[in-house]
Amino acid sequence: MNTQHLLNRAFGFHHRHVLKRAEASRLIYALQPCSMSFSQCAPLQNDPAEQERAVAHLSGVNALAIDKFEGRYLLSGGADSSISIWDLESNHYACRPLASKHKTSEERKLGITQLCFYPFDSLAFLSSCYDHTVKLYSSETLCASASFDLDSVVYNIALSPIADHLLVACGTQHPAVRLVDLRSGASTHSLAGHSGAILSCAWSPVREHVLASGATDGTVRFWDIRRSVGELGTLDLEDSVGEMQCRASTRPSIQERAHKGPVNGIVWTEDGRHIVTCGHDERIRVWNTDTGANTLANFGPMVRNRNLAPMIPVLAPIEMLDLEKDLLFWPNEHEVLMYEMFEGNLVRRLRRPEQKRVHNMRSGKGLRNVKDRITALAWRAHDVEFYSAHADGSIAAWKPRTEEDAELDDEEEREREEAEDSKKRKRGVLEDIYQDLTRQKITFGGS
């Protein structure tokens, strides 16, 4: 911990929030993969069959979600339509699911595309699936209480974090954003304007009726669901000034694009002033939401984004960071890239250590993808840690490891080694005494 911050807080020079931000920011920069594991069962040692089953989802993990109330429960969705819920405080090393829902012969065996908790109650959550459905589940029983068939593949769903209208924005193969009302159980209306499949949707965190959507046509559009026309404007990658409102009023025939390829990731900043978009042109762009201006943040040539499934970056909570030092975490194939959001500077590359995995070489459905590709990220509310989903069926936890933690671990390791050495020396002394006794000849003298 920074001694200067402690002194400034003790003498009243700084508010306590300054110290809190500084310490949280220091921990974020110290994030590392930890040894916590997620598996459906405890594997037996030296049993390859059991090790093969010791994963979160046998066919790969497609989606993650963490409740924003307690920050305690994690949802995971598999490529085989299975769903599990985990208690992140149950065990710091080996986590077992509280409950799991596996595919059955009556259900379609298609993968989960996204999960999200109910906005005002973590006792319910929503899932979208490649089988064209959006379902509402109970978090306690994992039983579906409602199902909506949208007649096309559902890539993405979004619930407003602040609104009480309970509309679910759905991105599907259809070139229009579908809105489903959880109260009435019906699809209320569609937002038409895109010319390709909708891959990502995101509600504004400050304006309850404003929605952003990205599609395979490379466009990102803003909508006000209260308006008959709906569309507020379109982002243009060539616009660094901010003329979105002018373009929306004139409605030119030339289509502005935010990316030179499909847009499969959208996320708002917490204050709603900026929005981050990601596309198959392997670019991440940051936009001013008031004007639509491209901030021209350049994230460099390392960004990889080639999958049709949504790839949504994670933004570190602003209350944990110094002012104007926003951080973005991007799932870059087999690693997580940490960037300064407004400058685009690469801060760190986070990777898991190489792990030996037992690969099932049999052909057939339901087998894991042995490639360790990251499919989703989720930040844990109220904590400095996040989790990643992987195509090989695993879930990884990323937690801070500071220099102090490393020193304590080294000290504990030295103490363990010294204790082992002491035990070996004692065993050696006892062994020598025993050998001396067994080698000594015993004679019985006569009188």
C-alpha positions in Angstrom: 0.0 0.0 0.0 1.2 3.5 -0.8 2.6 5.1 2.4 2.1 8.6 1.0 -1.6 8.1 0.5 -1.9 6.8 4.0 -0.2 9.9 5.4 -2.3 12.2 3.3 -5.4 10.5 4.5 -4.2 10.5 8.2 -3.6 14.3 8.1 -6.8 15.0 6.3 -5.2 16.2 3.1 -7.1 13.7 0.9 -10.6 12.3 1.1 -10.9 8.6 2.0 -12.1 7.9 -1.5 -8.7 8.9 -2.9 -7.0 6.2 -0.8 -9.7 3.7 -1.8 -9.2 4.5 -5.5 -5.5 4.3 -5.3 -5.4 0.9 -3.6 -8.1 -0.5 -5.9 -6.2 0.7 -8.9 -3.0 -0.8 -7.7 -4.8 -4.2 -7.3 -6.2 -4.0 -10.8 -2.8 -3.6 -12.3 -1.7 -6.7 -10.3 -4.3 -9.0 -11.7 -3.0 -12.6 -12.4 -4.6 -16.0 -13.1 -5.2 -17.8 -9.9 -5.4 -21.5 -9.1 -9.2 -21.6 -8.5 -10.9 -24.3 -10.6 -14.5 -24.9 -11.7 -15.6 -28.4 -12.2 -18.8 -30.5 -12.1 -17.1 -33.1 -10.0 -13.9 -33.6 -8.1 -11.4 -35.6 -10.3 -9.7 -38.6 -9.0 -5.9 -38.6 -9.1 -4.3 -40.6 -11.9 -7.7 -41.2 -13.5 -7.7 -39.7 -17.1 -11.4 -40.4 -17.5 -12.2 -38.4 -14.3 -9.8 -35.6 -15.3 -11.6 -35.3 -18.7 -14.9 -34.7 -16.8 -13.4 -32.2 -14.4 -14.4 -29.1 -16.3 -17.2 -26.6 -16.0 -18.9 -27.6 -19.2 -17.8 -30.7 -21.2 -18.5 -29.1 -24.7 -17.0 -25.7 -23.9 -18.2 -22.5 -22.1 -20.0 -19.9 -24.3 -21.3 -17.3 -21.8 -20.7 -16.0 -18.3 -22.7 -13.6 -16.0 -22.2 -12.5 -12.4 -25.0 -10.9 -10.3 -24.5 -7.2 -9.6 -26.1 -7.2 -6.1 -23.9 -9.4 -4.0 -21.3 -10.2 -6.7 -21.4 -13.8 -5.4 -23.1 -15.9 -7.9 -21.8 -16.8 -11.4 -23.8 -18.2 -14.2 -22.1 -20.2 -17.0 -23.6 -21.5 -20.2 -22.2 -24.3 -22.3 -22.0 -25.1 -26.0 -24.3 -28.1 -25.3 -27.1 -25.9 -23.8 -26.1 -26.8 -20.2 -26.3 -24.1 -17.5 -24.6 -24.0 -14.1 -24.7 -21.6 -11.2 -21.7 -21.3 -8.9 -21.1 -19.7 -5.5 -17.8 -17.8 -5.8 -17.4 -17.7 -2.0 -17.9 -21.4 -1.4 -14.3 -22.4 -2.0 -11.3 -20.4 -3.0 -9.6 -23.3 -4.8 -12.1 -25.8 -6.1 -15.6 -24.5 -6.9 -18.5 -26.9 -7.4 -21.9 -25.8 -9.0 -24.8 -25.1 -6.7 -27.0 -26.4 -9.4 -26.8 -27.5 -13.0 -29.2 -28.0 -15.9 -28.0 -30.4 -18.6 -29.4 -31.0 -22.0 -32.1 -33.7 -22.3 -33.4 -35.8 -25.2 -36.5 -33.7 -25.4 -34.6 -30.4 -25.9 -32.6 -29.1 -28.8 -29.0 -29.7 -28.2 -27.8 -26.2 -29.3 -25.4 -23.9 -27.4 -26.1 -21.0 -25.1 -25.2 -17.6 -26.7 -25.7 -15.3 -23.7 -26.8 -15.1 -20.0 -27.8 -12.2 -17.9 -29.3 -11.8 -14.5 -32.7 -10.1 -14.0 -31.9 -6.3 -13.5 -33.5 -5.9 -10.1 -33.4 -9.4 -8.6 -30.7 -12.0 -8.9 -33.2 -14.8 -8.2 -34.0 -14.9 -11.9 -32.0 -14.7 -15.1 -32.4 -14.9 -18.9 -30.7 -17.0 -21.5 -30.5 -16.9 -25.3 -29.7 -19.9 -27.4 -28.9 -21.0 -31.0 -32.3 -22.8 -31.0 -34.1 -19.5 -31.6 -35.3 -19.1 -28.0 -35.0 -16.7 -25.1 -35.9 -18.2 -21.7 -36.5 -16.9 -18.2 -35.2 -19.1 -15.4 -35.3 -19.2 -11.6 -31.8 -19.0 -10.2 -32.7 -21.3 -7.4 -34.1 -24.2 -9.4 -32.8 -23.5 -12.9 -36.3 -24.2 -14.2 -37.6 -22.2 -17.1 -40.7 -20.1 -16.2 -41.1 -18.6 -19.7 -39.8 -19.2 -23.2 -40.0 -16.9 -26.3 -39.4 -18.3 -29.7 -38.0 -15.6 -32.1 -37.9 -17.9 -35.2 -34.2 -17.1 -35.8 -30.8 -17.6 -34.1 -30.5 -15.3 -31.0 -26.9 -14.0 -30.8 -27.4 -11.4 -28.0 -29.8 -10.2 -25.3 -29.7 -7.1 -23.2 -31.7 -5.8 -20.2 -31.6 -2.2 -19.1 -29.7 -1.8 -15.7 -32.0 1.2 -14.7 -35.3 0.9 -16.5 -38.6 -0.6 -15.2 -40.1 -1.3 -18.6 -38.6 -4.9 -18.6 -38.0 -5.0 -22.3 -35.4 -7.4 -23.5 -33.5 -6.3 -26.6 -32.6 -9.3 -28.8 -30.1 -9.4 -31.6 -31.0 -12.2 -34.0 -30.3 -13.3 -37.6 -33.2 -11.0 -38.6 -32.0 -7.5 -39.6 -34.1 -5.8 -36.9 -33.7 -5.5 -33.2 -36.5 -7.5 -31.5 -38.0 -6.2 -28.2 -39.6 -8.8 -25.9 -41.8 -7.6 -23.0 -41.3 -9.8 -19.9 -44.5 -8.5 -18.4 -46.8 -9.4 -21.2 -44.8 -12.2 -22.5 -45.0 -10.9 -26.1 -42.7 -9.4 -28.7 -43.8 -5.8 -28.7 -42.1 -4.4 -31.8 -39.0 -4.3 -33.9 -36.4 -1.6 -34.6 -35.7 -1.7 -38.4 -32.7 -0.1 -40.0 -29.9 -2.6 -40.2 -29.3 -4.6 -43.4 -27.7 -7.6 -41.7 -28.0 -9.9 -38.6 -27.8 -8.1 -35.2 -24.9 -9.4 -33.2 -24.8 -7.1 -30.2 -27.2 -4.8 -28.3 -26.6 -2.6 -25.2 -28.9 -0.3 -23.2 -27.7 3.1 -22.0 -26.9 3.0 -18.3 -28.3 6.6 -17.8 -31.2 6.9 -20.3 -33.7 4.1 -19.9 -35.2 4.3 -23.4 -32.0 4.5 -25.4 -30.5 1.4 -27.0 -27.4 0.8 -29.2 -27.1 -2.1 -31.7 -24.4 -3.4 -34.0 -24.8 -5.7 -37.0 -23.1 -7.6 -39.7 -23.4 -4.6 -42.1 -20.8 -2.8 -40.0 -23.2 -0.2 -38.6 -23.9 0.8 -35.0 -27.2 2.5 -34.5 -28.8 4.4 -31.6 -32.5 4.0 -30.9 -35.2 5.7 -28.7 -37.8 3.0 -28.3 -40.5 5.6 -27.5 -40.3 7.2 -30.9 -42.2 6.0 -33.9 -39.2 6.2 -36.2 -37.0 5.0 -33.4 -33.5 5.7 -34.9 -31.5 8.5 -33.3 -28.4 8.2 -35.4 -25.6 6.1 -36.8 -21.9 6.1 -36.0 -19.4 6.9 -38.7 -15.8 5.8 -38.4 -14.7 8.8 -40.6 -16.4 11.3 -38.2 -14.0 12.6 -35.6 -15.9 15.9 -35.1 -19.4 14.6 -34.1 -22.0 15.2 -36.7 -24.4 12.3 -35.8 -27.4 14.6 -35.1 -26.9 16.4 -38.4 -26.7 13.1 -40.3 -29.8 11.8 -38.5 -31.8 14.8 -39.6 -30.8 14.7 -43.2 -30.7 10.9 -43.5 -28.2 10.6 -46.4 -28.4 7.8 -48.9 -24.7 6.8 -48.2 -24.6 4.4 -45.3 -22.1 5.3 -42.5 -20.3 2.4 -40.9 -18.6 2.1 -37.6 -16.5 -0.8 -38.6 -15.4 -2.3 -41.9 -16.9 -5.6 -41.0 -19.5 -7.1 -38.6 -19.9 -5.5 -35.2 -20.1 -8.1 -32.5 -19.4 -6.2 -29.4 -20.9 -3.1 -27.7 -20.5 -1.8 -24.2 -21.3 1.6 -22.6 -19.2 3.3 -20.0 -20.8 3.7 -16.6 -21.5 7.4 -17.0 -23.0 6.9 -20.4 -20.8 9.4 -22.1 -18.9 7.0 -24.2 -19.5 3.7 -26.0 -17.0 1.0 -27.0 -17.6 -1.0 -30.2 -15.7 -4.0 -31.6 -15.7 -5.5 -35.1 -14.4 -8.1 -37.5 -12.0 -5.5 -38.9 -10.1 -6.2 -35.7 -10.5 -2.7 -34.4 -11.8 -1.4 -31.1 -13.3 2.1 -31.2 -14.4 4.5 -28.5 -17.1 7.0 -29.3 -18.6 10.1 -27.7 -22.3 9.3 -27.3 -23.5 12.9 -27.2 -22.0 13.8 -30.6 -21.2 10.4 -32.1 -17.6 11.5 -32.6 -14.9 8.8 -33.1 -12.3 9.6 -30.4 -9.6 8.0 -32.6 -8.3 5.8 -29.8 -5.8 3.4 -31.5 -5.5 0.0 -29.8 -2.8 -1.3 -32.1 -2.4 -4.4 -34.3 -2.7 -7.0 -31.7 -6.5 -7.1 -31.5 -8.0 -10.4 -32.8 -11.8 -10.7 -33.5 -12.9 -13.3 -36.0 -15.9 -15.1 -34.5 -19.5 -14.5 -35.3 -20.5 -14.9 -31.6 -20.6 -11.7 -29.5 -17.2 -10.6 -28.1 -17.8 -8.0 -25.5 -15.0 -6.3 -23.7 -15.1 -5.6 -19.9 -14.5 -2.2 -18.5 -13.0 -1.9 -15.0 -15.4 0.0 -12.6 -14.6 3.7 -12.7 -14.8 4.0 -8.9 -11.7 1.7 -8.7 -9.6 3.8 -11.0 -7.9 7.2 -11.0 -9.7 9.9 -12.9 -9.4 9.6 -16.7 -7.5 6.3 -16.4 -10.3 4.0 -17.6 -9.1 0.4 -18.3 -10.5 -2.0 -20.9 -10.0 -5.8 -20.9 -10.3 -7.5 -24.3 -10.6 -11.4 -24.8 -7.9 -11.8 -27.4 -8.1 -15.4 -28.5 -5.8 -17.1 -25.8 -5.0 -14.1 -23.7 -6.6 -11.1 -22.1 -5.3 -7.7 -23.2 -5.5 -4.8 -20.7 -5.7 -1.3 -22.4 -6.0 2.3 -21.4 -9.4 3.0 -22.9 -9.0 6.5 -24.2 -5.4 6.3 -25.2 -5.4 2.8 -26.5 -2.1 2.0 -24.9 -1.5 -1.7 -24.1 -0.8 -2.0 -20.3 -0.5 -5.8 -19.9 -1.0 -9.1 -21.5 -2.7 -11.6 -19.2 -2.2 -15.3 -19.9 -3.0 -18.6 -18.1 0.0 -20.9 -17.5 0.2 -23.9 -19.8 -1.8 -26.8 -18.5 -1.7 -30.4 -19.4 -5.1 -31.5 -20.7 -6.5 -34.9 -21.5 -8.0 -34.7 -25.0 -10.7 -37.0 -26.1 -9.9 -38.0 -29.7 -13.1 -39.8 -30.4 -15.4 -38.2 -33.0 -18.9 -37.2 -32.2 -21.0 -34.6 -30.6 -20.5 -33.1 -27.2 -16.6 -33.1 -27.2 -14.6 -30.2 -26.0 -12.7 -27.8 -28.2 -9.1 -28.4 -27.1 -8.1 -25.0 -28.1 -7.9 -22.6 -25.1 -9.8 -19.8 -26.8 -11.5 -17.2 -24.6 -15.2 -16.8 -25.4 -16.4 -14.4 -22.7 -15.4 -12.2 -19.7 -17.3 -11.2 -16.6 -16.3 -8.7 -13.9 -17.2 -9.5 -10.3 -19.1 -6.6 -8.7 -17.7 -5.1 -5.5 -14.4 -6.9 -6.0 -11.1 -6.6 -7.9 -11.4 -9.7 -10.0 -12.8 -11.1 -13.2 -13.6 -14.5 -14.8 -13.1 -15.8 -18.3 -14.9 -18.6 -20.2 -12.9 -20.9 -22.5 -13.8 -23.1 -25.4 -12.0 -26.0 -23.8 -14.7 -26.2 -21.1 -12.9 -24.4 -18.3 -13.5 -21.2 -16.4 -10.5 -19.1 -15.2 -10.4 -16.7 -12.3 -8.2 -13.6 -12.3 -7.3 -12.0 -9.0 -4.7 -9.5 -7.7 -1.2 -10.8 -6.8 0.9 -7.9 -5.5 4.5 -7.8 -4.5 3.5 -8.2 -0.9 1.5 -11.3 -1.8 4.5 -12.7 -3.6 6.8 -12.0 -0.7 4.4 -13.7 1.7 4.1 -16.7 -0.6 7.9 -17.0 -0.8 8.2 -16.7 3.0 5.6 -19.5 3.5 7.4 -21.6 0.9 10.7 -21.1 2.7 9.0 -22.1 6.0 7.6 -25.2 4.5 11.0 -26.2 3.0 12.7 -25.6 6.4 10.1 -27.7 8.1 10.6 -30.5 5.5 14.3 -30.3 6.0 14.0 -30.5 9.7 11.8 -33.6 9.4 14.2 -35.2 7.0 17.1 -34.5 9.5 15.2 -36.1 12.3 14.3 -39.1 10.2 17.9 -39.4 9.3 19.1 -39.4 12.9 16.5 -42.0 13.8 17.5 -44.1 10.9 21.2 -44.0 11.9 20.3 -45.0 15.4 18.2 -47.9 14.2 21.0 -49.1 11.8 23.6 -48.9 14.6 21.3 -51.1 16.8 20.7 -53.7 14.1 24.4 -53.9 13.2 25.6 -54.3 16.9 26.1 -58.0 17.9 24.4 -59.0 21.1 26.2 -61.6 23.2 25.2 -63.4 26.4 28.1 -63.9 28.8 28.2 -67.0 31.1 28.8 -66.9 34.8 
